[in-house]
């Protein structure tokens, strides 16, 4: 199993190109199930999760052609997907268990074929994250859904019908699933208390390009007009806001100075405000955004994760790593997912001073971190350890880096090009 070794103490300087968004790409790829026409996606990142989604879609009958980025999208992959005929309406456990986003095929398969059998999902070990909101929303649209042998078995022999559904709590995945199901439903679907993440707006733009009227993207109320058939379309994936925030924190950790090419301040406004309060300057440039410390030392700030436009849960671990070297104390509160402090024991091995109390973690800044053998527990936790290692004294070896490969494209390559002493150890 591969490991990554990082020798800390080097400033990051230069530029890093931000990849296309993983969290946007996965539902966009699934949207190909809605039609027998081609869907071409530019700026798709090269990641393990993308490969898993390709495998899942191929067993449903989708042909997938991958080409190097082209026509101004030279730094990502261009995928052309076409689901001419659905070969299988079953999403099997052996693929779904690898990635929670696999559950997104439920709505499109049900809407197009009137039948879907999807394994209950797996993925990161950060709490239960149940699928009840997906099921309740589809039932409101006329589906019959049972749980049988670890599978969600959904039927809509007469097709889905438009409905008004209010999410009892905000869910990005459930919003995406119902948006896609509504694209082929009869009539109008209105989703209240819908997720407002930029990835939702990106999916809405793609559906509009495919001929589906969608209104309200970026607000808590989405209105989708069902159509009888979708058309061929081309769409470019937005830049990855979580990768942008992650590298911004890595730069701040090392007191570096980096231009994040393709990064967008408007996608991470809450994180930007928090980082500025902590003593980090972020400014838009012609090609992206520049990041450097404002006046030297980092200052402890309090953070509470919330659905967009609040502070992203996917940046919580990285922010905690940054705060381990800040002056004073910071309180980090996780409200989105349970069990998302599993990186704390590993940061403590590096000398961090973190105390957990229920859903909050009190981080007291320390004068230095030291290299250690650490283990990744999930995708975002793994990169938080890399951030800590960049500023630690000595060598850090990060184990279970397959978590990193799920969500960060060419991490070692991007960091080493900016001066980091980092290498992958094959094992």
Sine and cosine of phi, psi and omega as CSV:
sin_phi,cos_phi,sin_psi,cos_psi,sin_omega,cos_omega
0.00,0.00,0.73,-0.68,-0.05,-1.00
-0.90,0.44,0.47,-0.88,0.12,-0.99
-0.75,-0.66,0.31,-0.95,0.10,-0.99
-0.85,-0.53,0.77,-0.64,0.05,-1.00
-0.96,-0.29,0.75,-0.66,0.02,-1.00
-0.79,-0.61,0.80,-0.61,0.13,-0.99
-0.97,-0.22,0.89,-0.46,-0.15,-0.99
-0.98,0.19,0.08,-1.00,0.12,-0.99
0.98,-0.19,0.12,0.99,0.00,-1.00
-0.94,-0.35,0.69,-0.73,0.06,-1.00
-0.97,0.26,0.56,-0.83,0.10,-1.00
-1.00,-0.03,0.82,-0.57,0.00,-1.00
-0.65,-0.76,0.60,-0.80,0.02,-1.00
0.82,-0.57,-0.74,-0.67,-0.01,-1.00
-0.57,-0.82,0.48,-0.87,0.06,-1.00
-0.76,-0.66,0.78,-0.63,0.04,-1.00
-1.00,0.06,0.80,-0.60,0.01,-1.00
-0.99,0.15,0.75,-0.66,-0.02,-1.00
-0.98,0.20,0.16,-0.99,0.14,-0.99
-0.91,0.42,0.42,-0.91,-0.10,-1.00
-0.95,0.30,0.83,-0.55,0.11,-0.99
-0.89,0.46,-0.73,0.68,-0.09,-1.00
-0.93,0.38,-0.36,0.93,0.12,-0.99
-1.00,0.08,-0.63,0.78,-0.09,-1.00
-0.88,0.47,-0.65,0.76,-0.11,-0.99
-0.88,0.48,-0.79,0.61,0.07,-1.00
-0.91,0.43,-0.55,0.84,0.04,-1.00
-0.88,0.47,-0.66,0.75,0.04,-1.00
-0.89,0.45,-0.67,0.74,0.00,-1.00
-0.89,0.45,-0.52,0.85,0.00,-1.00
-0.85,0.53,-0.35,0.94,0.03,-1.00
-0.89,0.46,-0.38,0.92,0.01,-1.00
-0.93,0.36,-0.28,0.96,-0.09,-1.00
-0.97,0.24,-0.24,0.97,-0.15,-0.99
-0.53,-0.85,0.38,-0.92,0.09,-1.00
-1.00,0.00,0.03,1.00,0.01,-1.00
-1.00,0.00,0.28,-0.96,-0.03,-1.00
-0.96,0.29,0.61,-0.79,0.17,-0.99
-0.83,-0.56,0.87,-0.50,-0.01,-1.00
-0.95,-0.31,0.81,-0.58,-0.02,-1.00
-0.89,-0.46,0.85,-0.53,0.10,-1.00
-1.00,-0.05,0.36,-0.93,0.14,-0.99
0.91,0.42,0.58,0.81,0.06,-1.00
-1.00,0.08,0.78,-0.63,-0.03,-1.00
-0.96,0.30,0.43,-0.90,0.05,-1.00
-1.00,-0.02,0.99,-0.15,-0.11,-0.99
-0.65,-0.76,0.36,-0.93,0.03,-1.00
-0.88,0.47,-0.62,0.79,0.01,-1.00
-0.91,0.41,-0.55,0.83,0.05,-1.00
-0.92,0.40,-0.67,0.75,0.05,-1.00
-0.88,0.47,-0.66,0.75,0.04,-1.00
-0.88,0.47,-0.67,0.74,0.00,-1.00
-0.92,0.40,-0.62,0.78,0.07,-1.00
-0.86,0.51,-0.70,0.72,0.01,-1.00
-0.88,0.48,-0.67,0.74,0.01,-1.00
-0.90,0.43,-0.73,0.68,-0.03,-1.00
-0.91,0.41,-0.60,0.80,0.01,-1.00
-0.89,0.45,-0.62,0.79,0.01,-1.00
-0.96,0.28,-0.28,0.96,0.14,-0.99
-0.99,0.12,-0.15,0.99,0.02,-1.00
0.94,-0.33,0.12,0.99,-0.01,-1.00
-0.99,0.14,0.78,-0.63,0.16,-0.99
-1.00,0.06,0.71,-0.71,-0.07,-1.00
-0.79,-0.61,0.88,-0.47,0.08,-1.00
-0.94,-0.34,0.81,-0.58,0.00,-1.00
-0.93,-0.36,0.71,-0.70,0.03,-1.00
-0.70,-0.72,0.46,-0.89,0.10,-1.00
-0.83,0.55,0.47,-0.88,0.00,-1.00
-0.82,0.57,0.56,-0.83,-0.06,-1.00
-0.56,-0.83,0.17,-0.99,0.07,-1.00
0.80,0.60,0.76,0.65,0.04,-1.00
1.00,0.02,-0.04,1.00,0.02,-1.00
-0.90,-0.43,0.70,0.72,-0.21,-0.98
-0.94,0.34,-0.17,0.99,-0.10,-0.99
-0.96,-0.28,0.08,1.00,0.11,-0.99
-0.80,-0.59,-0.16,-0.99,0.05,-1.00
-0.97,-0.24,0.58,-0.82,0.15,-0.99
-0.98,-0.20,0.85,-0.52,0.03,-1.00
-0.95,-0.30,0.73,-0.69,0.15,-0.99
-0.91,-0.42,0.88,-0.47,-0.08,-1.00
-0.89,-0.45,0.65,-0.76,0.04,-1.00
-0.55,-0.84,0.86,-0.50,0.02,-1.00
-0.97,-0.24,0.95,0.33,-0.05,-1.00
-0.83,0.55,-0.69,0.72,0.05,-1.00
-0.60,-0.80,0.70,-0.72,0.02,-1.00
-0.97,0.23,0.90,-0.44,-0.06,-1.00
-0.99,0.13,-0.47,0.88,-0.02,-1.00
-0.47,-0.89,0.65,-0.76,0.06,-1.00
-0.98,-0.20,0.21,0.98,0.02,-1.00
-0.96,-0.27,0.78,-0.62,0.13,-0.99
-0.97,-0.22,0.96,-0.27,-0.20,-0.98
-0.97,0.24,0.42,-0.91,-0.04,-1.00
-0.84,0.54,-0.65,0.76,-0.12,-0.99
-0.91,0.43,-0.35,0.94,0.09,-1.00
-0.99,-0.14,-0.71,0.71,-0.08,-1.00
-0.88,0.47,-0.56,0.83,-0.05,-1.00
-0.88,0.47,-0.39,0.92,-0.06,-1.00
-0.97,0.24,-0.34,0.94,-0.20,-0.98
-0.33,-0.94,0.83,-0.56,-0.05,-1.00
-0.88,0.47,-0.52,0.85,-0.05,-1.00
-0.88,0.47,-0.25,0.97,0.02,-1.00
-0.86,0.51,-0.44,0.90,-0.03,-1.00
-0.91,0.42,-0.25,0.97,-0.01,-1.00
-0.91,0.40,-0.28,0.96,0.01,-1.00
-0.96,0.27,-0.26,0.97,-0.08,-1.00
-0.85,0.53,-0.80,0.59,-0.04,-1.00
-0.89,0.45,-0.78,0.63,-0.01,-1.00
-0.88,0.48,-0.68,0.74,0.02,-1.00
-0.89,0.45,-0.69,0.72,-0.01,-1.00
-0.90,0.44,-0.67,0.74,-0.03,-1.00
-0.92,0.40,-0.62,0.79,-0.09,-1.00
-1.00,0.08,-0.65,0.76,-0.13,-0.99
-0.96,-0.28,-0.22,0.97,-0.05,-1.00
0.97,0.23,0.12,0.99,-0.04,-1.00
-0.42,-0.91,0.64,-0.77,0.10,-1.00
-0.43,-0.90,0.63,-0.78,0.05,-1.00
-0.75,-0.66,0.96,-0.27,-0.17,-0.99
-0.83,-0.55,0.78,-0.63,0.03,-1.00
-0.88,0.47,0.56,-0.83,0.16,-0.99
-0.88,0.47,0.65,-0.76,-0.24,-0.97
-0.99,0.12,0.24,-0.97,0.11,-0.99
-0.87,-0.49,-0.73,-0.68,0.04,-1.00
0.95,-0.31,-0.49,-0.87,-0.06,-1.00
-0.88,0.47,0.59,-0.81,0.00,-1.00
-1.00,0.05,0.91,0.42,-0.01,-1.00
-0.79,-0.61,0.85,0.53,0.07,-1.00
0.99,-0.14,0.11,-0.99,-0.15,-0.99
-0.94,0.35,-0.71,0.70,-0.01,-1.00
0.71,0.71,0.90,0.44,-0.11,-0.99
-0.93,0.37,0.27,-0.96,-0.04,-1.00
-0.99,-0.17,0.26,0.97,-0.10,-1.00
-0.88,0.47,-0.53,0.85,-0.01,-1.00
-0.94,0.33,-0.59,0.81,0.07,-1.00
-0.87,0.49,-0.73,0.68,-0.06,-1.00
-0.91,0.41,-0.72,0.69,-0.04,-1.00
-0.89,0.46,-0.65,0.76,0.01,-1.00
-0.91,0.42,-0.68,0.74,0.02,-1.00
-0.93,0.38,-0.57,0.82,0.07,-1.00
-0.90,0.44,-0.61,0.79,0.04,-1.00
-0.89,0.46,-0.40,0.91,0.01,-1.00
-1.00,-0.07,0.19,0.98,0.12,-0.99
0.98,-0.18,0.10,1.00,-0.01,-1.00
-0.98,0.18,0.50,-0.87,0.18,-0.98
-0.96,-0.29,0.83,-0.55,-0.09,-1.00
-0.75,-0.67,0.79,-0.62,0.07,-1.00
-0.83,-0.56,0.43,-0.90,0.14,-0.99
-0.98,-0.19,0.85,-0.53,-0.08,-1.00
-0.65,-0.76,0.92,-0.40,0.06,-1.00
0.87,0.49,0.61,0.79,0.01,-1.00
0.99,0.14,0.16,0.99,0.01,-1.00
-0.86,-0.51,0.56,-0.83,0.20,-0.98
-1.00,0.04,0.89,-0.46,0.00,-1.00
-0.95,-0.30,0.93,-0.36,-0.10,-0.99
-0.90,-0.43,0.66,-0.75,0.02,-1.00
-0.72,-0.69,0.62,-0.78,0.12,-0.99
-0.50,-0.87,0.94,0.33,-0.12,-0.99
-0.87,0.50,-0.46,0.89,0.03,-1.00
-0.99,-0.11,0.15,0.99,-0.04,-1.00
1.00,0.06,0.27,-0.96,0.05,-1.00
-1.00,0.10,0.44,-0.90,0.03,-1.00
-0.83,-0.55,0.53,-0.85,0.01,-1.00
-0.86,0.52,0.55,-0.83,-0.02,-1.00
-0.44,-0.90,0.22,-0.98,0.15,-0.99
-0.97,-0.24,0.81,-0.58,-0.02,-1.00
-0.72,-0.70,0.73,-0.68,0.04,-1.00
-0.95,-0.32,0.87,-0.49,0.04,-1.00
-0.93,0.36,0.79,-0.62,0.04,-1.00
-0.91,0.40,-0.43,0.90,0.16,-0.99
-0.53,-0.85,0.39,-0.92,-0.09,-1.00
-0.93,0.37,0.74,-0.67,0.03,-1.00
-0.62,-0.78,0.88,-0.48,0.01,-1.00
-0.91,0.41,-0.77,0.63,-0.05,-1.00
-0.87,0.49,-0.70,0.72,-0.01,-1.00
-0.92,0.39,-0.61,0.79,0.06,-1.00
-0.87,0.49,-0.71,0.70,0.00,-1.00
-0.90,0.44,-0.68,0.73,-0.01,-1.00
-0.88,0.48,-0.70,0.72,-0.03,-1.00
-0.96,0.29,-0.55,0.84,0.08,-1.00
-0.86,0.52,-0.71,0.70,-0.04,-1.00
-0.95,0.33,-0.64,0.77,0.05,-1.00
-0.89,0.46,-0.64,0.77,-0.04,-1.00
-0.91,0.41,-0.39,0.92,-0.04,-1.00
-0.87,0.49,-0.52,0.85,-0.01,-1.00
-0.94,-0.35,0.09,1.00,0.02,-1.00
-0.97,0.24,0.40,-0.92,0.04,-1.00
-0.99,0.16,0.88,-0.47,0.04,-1.00
0.99,-0.13,-0.32,-0.95,-0.12,-0.99
-0.97,-0.25,0.70,-0.72,0.09,-1.00
-0.92,-0.39,0.74,-0.68,0.06,-1.00
-0.88,-0.48,0.84,-0.55,0.00,-1.00
-0.94,-0.34,0.91,-0.42,0.02,-1.00
-0.99,-0.15,0.47,-0.88,-0.09,-1.00
0.84,0.54,0.59,0.81,0.01,-1.00
-0.96,0.27,0.39,-0.92,0.07,-1.00
-0.92,0.40,0.52,-0.85,-0.07,-1.00
-0.90,-0.44,0.18,0.98,-0.04,-1.00
-0.83,0.56,0.47,-0.88,0.05,-1.00
-0.84,0.54,-0.49,0.87,0.03,-1.00
-0.92,0.40,-0.50,0.86,0.08,-1.00
-0.92,0.40,-0.70,0.71,0.02,-1.00
-0.90,0.44,-0.58,0.82,0.01,-1.00
-0.92,0.40,-0.66,0.75,0.06,-1.00
-0.90,0.45,-0.66,0.75,0.02,-1.00
-0.87,0.50,-0.68,0.73,0.02,-1.00
-0.87,0.49,-0.66,0.75,0.01,-1.00
-0.92,0.40,-0.69,0.72,0.02,-1.00
-0.88,0.47,-0.62,0.78,0.05,-1.00
-0.89,0.46,-0.67,0.74,0.04,-1.00
-0.89,0.45,-0.46,0.89,0.02,-1.00
-1.00,0.06,0.04,1.00,0.09,-1.00
0.99,-0.15,0.24,0.97,-0.02,-1.00
-0.97,-0.24,0.87,-0.49,0.06,-1.00
-0.93,0.36,0.86,-0.51,0.04,-1.00
-0.77,-0.64,0.79,-0.62,0.02,-1.00
-0.83,-0.56,0.51,-0.86,0.12,-0.99
1.00,-0.06,0.15,0.99,0.01,-1.00
-0.86,0.52,0.73,-0.69,-0.06,-1.00
1.00,-0.04,-0.11,0.99,0.09,-1.00
-0.91,-0.42,0.07,-1.00,-0.05,-1.00
-1.00,0.08,0.01,1.00,0.05,-1.00
-0.82,-0.58,0.89,-0.46,0.02,-1.00
-0.95,-0.31,0.68,-0.73,0.05,-1.00
-0.84,-0.54,0.84,-0.54,-0.06,-1.00
-0.84,-0.54,0.82,-0.57,0.07,-1.00
-1.00,-0.05,0.88,-0.48,0.01,-1.00
-0.92,0.39,0.56,-0.83,0.04,-1.00
-0.81,-0.58,0.32,-0.95,-0.02,-1.00
-0.98,0.18,-0.45,0.89,0.01,-1.00
-0.39,-0.92,0.55,-0.83,0.02,-1.00
-0.99,-0.16,0.28,-0.96,-0.06,-1.00
-0.91,-0.42,0.21,-0.98,0.04,-1.00
-0.88,0.47,0.61,-0.79,-0.05,-1.00
-0.46,-0.89,0.33,-0.95,0.09,-1.00
-0.78,-0.62,0.66,-0.75,-0.07,-1.00
-0.55,-0.84,0.59,-0.81,0.06,-1.00
-0.95,-0.30,0.80,-0.61,-0.07,-1.00
-0.94,0.33,0.65,-0.76,0.05,-1.00
-0.91,0.41,0.31,-0.95,0.04,-1.00
-0.94,0.34,0.41,-0.91,-0.11,-0.99
-0.99,0.13,0.95,-0.32,-0.05,-1.00
-0.93,0.35,-0.50,0.87,0.01,-1.00
-0.95,0.31,-0.64,0.77,0.09,-1.00
-0.90,0.44,-0.65,0.76,0.04,-1.00
-0.85,0.53,-0.78,0.63,0.00,-1.00
-0.89,0.45,-0.62,0.79,-0.01,-1.00
-0.88,0.47,-0.75,0.66,-0.01,-1.00
-0.94,0.34,-0.54,0.84,0.07,-1.00
-0.87,0.50,-0.66,0.75,0.00,-1.00
-0.95,0.31,-0.57,0.82,0.06,-1.00
-0.90,0.44,-0.66,0.75,0.03,-1.00
-0.89,0.45,-0.72,0.69,0.01,-1.00
-0.89,0.46,-0.61,0.79,-0.02,-1.00
-0.88,0.47,-0.61,0.79,-0.07,-1.00
-1.00,-0.09,0.09,1.00,-0.08,-1.00
0.83,0.55,0.64,0.76,-0.04,-1.00
-1.00,-0.05,-0.23,-0.97,-0.01,-1.00
-0.48,-0.88,0.95,-0.30,-0.16,-0.99
-0.72,-0.70,0.59,-0.81,0.22,-0.98
-0.98,-0.19,0.84,-0.55,0.01,-1.00
-1.00,-0.06,0.99,-0.17,-0.10,-1.00
-0.94,0.34,0.83,-0.55,-0.02,-1.00
1.00,0.02,-0.11,0.99,0.04,-1.00
-0.94,0.34,0.53,-0.85,-0.05,-1.00
-0.77,-0.64,0.85,-0.53,0.03,-1.00
-0.88,0.47,-0.58,0.82,-0.10,-1.00
-0.92,0.39,-0.32,0.95,-0.01,-1.00
-1.00,0.08,-0.25,0.97,-0.06,-1.00
-0.73,-0.69,0.64,0.77,-0.12,-0.99
-0.83,0.55,-0.68,0.73,-0.01,-1.00
-0.89,0.45,-0.70,0.72,0.03,-1.00
-0.91,0.42,-0.60,0.80,0.02,-1.00
-0.88,0.47,-0.72,0.70,0.01,-1.00
-0.87,0.49,-0.66,0.75,0.00,-1.00
-0.91,0.41,-0.70,0.71,-0.01,-1.00
-0.91,0.42,-0.62,0.78,0.03,-1.00
-0.89,0.45,-0.63,0.78,0.04,-1.00
-0.91,0.42,-0.46,0.89,-0.02,-1.00
-1.00,0.09,-0.04,1.00,0.03,-1.00
0.99,-0.16,0.50,0.87,0.00,-1.00
-0.88,-0.47,0.73,-0.68,0.06,-1.00
-1.00,-0.10,0.78,-0.63,0.10,-1.00
-0.78,-0.63,0.82,-0.57,-0.03,-1.00
-0.67,-0.74,0.66,-0.75,0.00,-1.00
-0.93,0.36,0.64,-0.77,0.07,-1.00
-0.84,-0.54,0.05,-1.00,0.00,-1.00
-0.90,0.44,-0.47,0.89,-0.06,-1.00
-0.95,-0.33,-0.08,1.00,-0.06,-1.00
0.26,-0.97,-0.86,-0.50,0.06,-1.00
-0.52,-0.86,0.51,-0.86,-0.01,-1.00
-0.96,-0.26,0.64,-0.77,-0.04,-1.00
-0.78,-0.62,0.75,-0.66,0.15,-0.99
-0.31,-0.95,0.28,-0.96,0.05,-1.00
-0.94,0.34,0.50,-0.87,-0.09,-1.00
-0.99,0.17,-0.83,0.56,-0.06,-1.00
-0.72,-0.69,0.43,0.90,0.03,-1.00
0.95,-0.31,-1.00,0.00,-0.13,-0.99
-0.97,0.25,0.49,-0.87,0.13,-0.99
-1.00,0.06,0.54,-0.84,0.01,-1.00
-0.90,-0.43,0.65,-0.76,0.04,-1.00
-0.91,0.42,0.70,-0.71,0.05,-1.00
-0.71,-0.70,0.46,-0.89,0.04,-1.00
-1.00,0.02,0.58,-0.81,-0.07,-1.00
-0.69,-0.73,0.69,-0.72,0.14,-0.99
-0.78,-0.62,0.83,-0.56,0.02,-1.00
-0.97,0.26,0.60,-0.80,0.01,-1.00
-0.48,-0.88,0.34,-0.94,0.15,-0.99
-0.84,0.54,0.41,-0.91,0.03,-1.00
-0.80,0.59,0.70,-0.71,0.25,0.97
-1.00,-0.04,0.32,0.95,0.04,-1.00
-0.96,0.28,-0.06,-1.00,-0.03,-1.00
-0.93,0.38,0.78,-0.62,-0.12,-0.99
-0.94,0.33,0.71,-0.70,0.09,-1.00
-0.87,0.50,-0.49,0.87,-0.01,-1.00
-0.96,0.28,-0.05,1.00,0.10,-0.99
-0.91,-0.40,0.08,1.00,-0.07,-1.00
-0.91,0.42,-0.73,0.69,-0.03,-1.00
-0.90,0.44,-0.64,0.77,0.00,-1.00
-0.91,0.42,-0.64,0.77,0.02,-1.00
-0.91,0.42,-0.62,0.79,0.03,-1.00
-0.89,0.46,-0.68,0.74,0.04,-1.00
-0.85,0.52,-0.68,0.73,0.00,-1.00
-0.89,0.46,-0.66,0.76,-0.06,-1.00
-0.95,0.32,-0.28,0.96,0.04,-1.00
-0.91,0.42,-0.34,0.94,-0.01,-1.00
-0.93,-0.37,0.18,0.98,-0.01,-1.00
-1.00,0.06,0.40,-0.91,0.09,-1.00
-0.97,0.24,0.71,-0.70,-0.01,-1.00
1.00,0.06,-0.36,-0.93,-0.07,-1.00
-0.86,-0.52,0.40,-0.92,0.08,-1.00
-0.66,-0.75,0.55,-0.83,0.04,-1.00
-0.94,-0.34,0.85,-0.53,0.00,-1.00
-0.92,-0.39,0.87,-0.50,-0.07,-1.00
-0.90,-0.44,0.79,-0.61,-0.03,-1.00
-0.97,-0.24,0.90,-0.43,-0.04,-1.00
-0.92,-0.40,-0.12,0.99,-0.12,-0.99
-1.00,-0.04,-0.78,0.63,-0.02,-1.00
-0.85,-0.53,0.62,-0.78,0.13,-0.99
-0.98,0.20,0.25,-0.97,0.09,-1.00
0.83,0.56,0.60,0.80,-0.04,-1.00
-0.94,-0.33,0.53,0.85,0.09,-1.00
-0.88,-0.47,0.43,0.90,-0.08,-1.00
-0.95,0.32,-0.19,0.98,0.08,-1.00
-0.98,0.18,-0.23,0.97,-0.09,-1.00
-0.89,0.47,-0.74,0.67,0.03,-1.00
-0.86,0.51,-0.56,0.83,0.00,-1.00
-0.95,0.30,-0.65,0.76,0.09,-1.00
-0.89,0.46,-0.59,0.81,0.02,-1.00
-0.90,0.44,-0.55,0.83,0.05,-1.00
-0.89,0.46,-0.40,0.92,0.01,-1.00
-1.00,-0.07,0.07,1.00,0.05,-1.00
0.98,-0.20,0.09,1.00,0.03,-1.00
-0.94,0.35,0.47,-0.88,0.01,-1.00
-0.92,-0.40,1.00,-0.09,-0.07,-1.00
-0.76,-0.65,0.76,-0.65,0.04,-1.00
-0.87,-0.49,0.82,-0.57,-0.01,-1.00
-0.99,-0.11,0.71,-0.71,0.13,-0.99
-0.68,-0.73,0.97,-0.26,-0.07,-1.00
0.83,0.56,-0.87,-0.49,-0.08,-1.00
-1.00,-0.06,0.16,0.99,-0.01,-1.00
-0.87,-0.49,0.48,-0.88,0.06,-1.00
-0.78,-0.63,0.80,-0.59,0.07,-1.00
-1.00,-0.07,0.88,-0.48,-0.04,-1.00
-0.94,-0.33,0.88,-0.48,0.09,-1.00
-0.97,-0.23,0.84,-0.55,-0.03,-1.00
-0.88,0.48,0.58,-0.81,0.02,-1.00
-0.87,-0.50,0.41,-0.91,-0.03,-1.00
-0.90,0.43,-0.51,0.86,-0.01,-1.00
-0.39,-0.92,0.42,-0.91,0.16,-0.99
-0.95,-0.31,0.37,-0.93,0.02,-1.00
-0.80,-0.60,0.55,-0.83,0.00,-1.00
-0.88,0.47,0.50,-0.87,-0.02,-1.00
-0.35,-0.94,0.18,-0.98,0.18,-0.98
-0.99,0.11,0.86,-0.50,-0.03,-1.00
-0.75,-0.67,0.31,-0.95,-0.10,-0.99
-0.79,-0.62,0.77,-0.64,0.05,-1.00
-0.97,0.26,0.67,-0.74,0.04,-1.00
-0.94,-0.33,-0.40,0.92,0.08,-1.00
-0.36,-0.93,0.05,-1.00,-0.14,-0.99
-0.84,0.54,-0.83,0.56,-0.09,-1.00
-0.97,0.25,-0.54,0.84,0.07,-1.00
-0.87,0.49,-0.62,0.78,-0.05,-1.00
-0.89,0.45,-0.67,0.74,-0.04,-1.00
-0.97,0.25,-0.41,0.91,0.08,-1.00
-0.91,0.42,-0.58,0.82,0.04,-1.00
-0.94,0.35,-0.57,0.82,0.07,-1.00
-0.90,0.43,-0.65,0.76,0.03,-1.00
-0.88,0.47,-0.71,0.70,0.03,-1.00
-0.88,0.47,-0.64,0.77,-0.04,-1.00
-0.91,0.42,-0.52,0.85,-0.01,-1.00
-0.88,0.47,-0.44,0.90,-0.04,-1.00
-0.94,-0.33,0.03,1.00,-0.05,-1.00
-1.00,0.10,0.42,-0.91,0.09,-1.00
-0.99,0.16,0.77,-0.64,0.04,-1.00
1.00,0.04,-0.26,-0.97,-0.10,-1.00
-1.00,-0.09,0.65,-0.76,0.16,-0.99
-0.87,-0.49,0.72,-0.69,0.09,-1.00
-0.92,-0.40,0.86,-0.52,-0.04,-1.00
-0.98,-0.19,0.87,-0.50,0.00,-1.00
-0.99,-0.12,0.29,-0.96,-0.03,-1.00
0.87,0.50,0.74,0.67,-0.08,-1.00
-0.97,0.24,-0.03,1.00,0.08,-1.00
-0.87,0.49,-0.43,0.90,0.10,-0.99
-0.88,0.47,-0.70,0.71,0.02,-1.00
-0.87,0.50,-0.66,0.75,-0.07,-1.00
-0.92,0.40,-0.31,0.95,0.04,-1.00
-0.94,0.35,-0.48,0.88,-0.17,-0.99
-0.70,-0.71,-0.08,1.00,-0.01,-1.00
-0.80,-0.60,0.90,-0.44,-0.06,-1.00
-0.99,0.16,0.86,-0.52,0.10,-0.99
0.79,0.61,0.74,0.67,-0.06,-1.00
-0.84,0.54,-0.76,0.65,-0.05,-1.00
-0.89,0.45,-0.65,0.76,-0.01,-1.00
-0.90,0.44,-0.70,0.72,-0.02,-1.00
-0.91,0.41,-0.67,0.74,-0.03,-1.00
-0.96,0.29,-0.66,0.75,-0.03,-1.00
-0.91,0.41,-0.53,0.85,0.03,-1.00
-0.91,0.41,-0.29,0.96,0.00,-1.00
-0.96,-0.29,0.22,0.98,0.11,-0.99
0.96,-0.27,-0.06,1.00,0.02,-1.00
-0.95,0.32,0.58,-0.81,0.09,-1.00
-1.00,-0.07,1.00,-0.03,-0.14,-0.99
-0.61,-0.79,0.66,-0.75,0.06,-1.00
-0.51,-0.86,0.50,-0.87,0.08,-1.00
-1.00,-0.01,0.76,-0.65,0.03,-1.00
-0.97,-0.24,0.92,-0.39,-0.01,-1.00
-0.94,0.35,0.66,-0.75,-0.03,-1.00
-0.45,-0.89,0.00,0.00,0.00,0.00
